[in-house]
Amino acid sequence: MRIRVLVASLVVIALALLAMLWGSTYSVPDLLRVDYGLPLRWGTNTLDTLAGPVDKWSVEVMSLALDLVFWFVMLIVVQFLVSRHG
């Protein structure tokens, strides 16, 4: 049973890392940016604007904290469900 909880925990941790670090590209003719975070967008890297290339980061700390709380709660829920049904 401990192996199932460990495997489920590692799967949720891997999904959380993937969701937090996965970048989605938003591109229109005068703007290119990459947004990070799932379910909330916590970071934006602006790469190109109408004025030319830039490398500007914008981080929303509250969204980052809420993302972390969401994934930690998911980890606890999965551990509870696996240990309860195992």
C-alpha positions as CSV (number, residue, x, y, z in Angstrom):
1,M,0.0,0.0,0.0
2,R,2.9,2.4,0.7
3,I,4.2,1.8,-2.8
4,R,0.8,2.9,-4.3
5,V,0.8,6.1,-2.2
6,L,4.4,6.8,-3.2
7,V,3.8,6.2,-6.9
8,A,0.6,8.4,-6.8
9,S,2.5,11.1,-4.9
10,L,5.3,11.1,-7.5
11,V,2.8,11.3,-10.3
12,V,1.1,14.3,-8.8
13,I,4.5,16.0,-8.1
14,A,5.5,15.4,-11.7
15,L,2.2,16.8,-13.0
16,A,2.6,19.8,-10.7
17,L,6.1,20.6,-11.9
18,L,5.0,20.2,-15.5
19,A,2.0,22.4,-15.1
20,M,4.0,25.1,-13.2
21,L,6.8,25.2,-15.7
22,W,5.1,24.6,-19.0
23,G,5.1,27.7,-21.2
24,S,2.3,28.6,-23.5
25,T,3.2,30.9,-26.3
26,Y,1.0,33.9,-27.3
27,S,1.9,35.4,-30.6
28,V,0.3,38.2,-32.6
29,P,2.1,40.4,-35.2
30,D,3.1,43.0,-32.6
31,L,3.7,40.9,-29.5
32,L,5.3,37.6,-28.5
33,R,5.1,36.3,-25.0
34,V,5.3,33.1,-23.1
35,D,3.0,32.5,-20.1
36,Y,3.8,30.1,-17.3
37,G,1.5,28.4,-14.7
38,L,-1.5,26.2,-14.6
39,P,-4.3,26.6,-13.4
40,L,-3.3,30.3,-12.8
41,R,-0.9,32.2,-15.0
42,W,1.8,33.3,-12.5
43,G,4.6,34.4,-14.9
44,T,4.9,36.2,-18.3
45,N,8.0,36.5,-20.3
46,T,7.6,39.2,-23.0
47,L,10.0,38.5,-25.8
48,D,9.1,40.9,-28.7
49,T,6.9,44.0,-29.0
50,L,6.1,46.5,-31.7
51,A,9.1,48.5,-30.5
52,G,11.5,45.6,-31.0
53,P,12.9,42.7,-29.0
54,V,12.7,42.9,-25.2
55,D,13.2,40.4,-22.4
56,K,10.8,41.5,-19.7
57,W,9.5,39.2,-17.0
58,S,6.3,39.8,-15.0
59,V,5.6,37.6,-12.0
60,E,2.4,37.6,-10.1
61,V,3.4,36.3,-6.6
62,M,-0.2,35.8,-5.4
63,S,-1.0,33.6,-8.4
64,L,2.2,31.6,-7.9
65,A,1.3,31.1,-4.2
66,L,-2.2,30.0,-5.1
67,D,-0.8,27.6,-7.8
68,L,1.4,26.0,-5.2
69,V,-1.4,25.7,-2.7
70,F,-3.6,24.1,-5.4
71,W,-1.0,21.5,-6.3
72,F,-0.2,20.7,-2.6
73,V,-3.9,20.2,-1.9
74,M,-4.1,17.9,-4.9
75,L,-1.2,15.9,-3.5
76,I,-2.9,15.6,-0.1
77,V,-6.2,14.6,-1.7
78,V,-4.6,11.9,-4.0
79,Q,-2.6,10.5,-1.0
80,F,-5.8,10.3,1.0
81,L,-7.8,8.6,-1.7
82,V,-5.1,6.1,-2.5
83,S,-4.5,5.2,1.1
84,R,-8.3,5.0,1.7
85,H,-9.0,2.7,-1.2
86,G,-5.8,0.6,-1.0
